Amino acid sequence: MASRDDIKFLSNPNIGKDKKKYCRFKKFGIRHIDYRDADFLLQFVNEQGKLLPRRITGNSLKYQKKVAIAIKRARHLAMMPYVADLLK
């Protein structure tokens, strides 16, 4: 039997393996999400102004809900746009 070192791959077998996503709020100990900090909240919306889902941001359910509420409050107070073209 050939060992793993003898096998030659046509492409790197590690391609497509992404780093494990993590909740940045748990990692850095952020407990409160401020709706007045629009620059921070822009990390969680795409170019059209839509909320990014958990599977992309890596947030936990608890903090994703808090981010969604903060973005909605910022939109209501006109600190962030509801709809935008090329927001970032």
C-alpha positions, 0 to 999 in steps of 0.5 A: 500500500502506498503511504500518504506521502507517496500519493501526489495530488493534482491540487492541494487537498486543503483548498476549500477548508475555511477557518472556523467561524467564531462569534466576535462578541464572545471572543472579545467580551462585548456585551452591549451593542450600541445602535449609535455606532453606525461604523461598527454596524456597517460590518454586518450589512452588505452593499445594498444595506441588507443584514448579513446572516449568521452563517456569513458573519459567524455570530451566535444567535444571541448576538445576531438578534442584538445586532439586528435590533441595533441596526433597525434602531439606527435605521429608524433614527436615520443613522443608517440607510434602509436601502443603499447603492454601494454602501461600503 
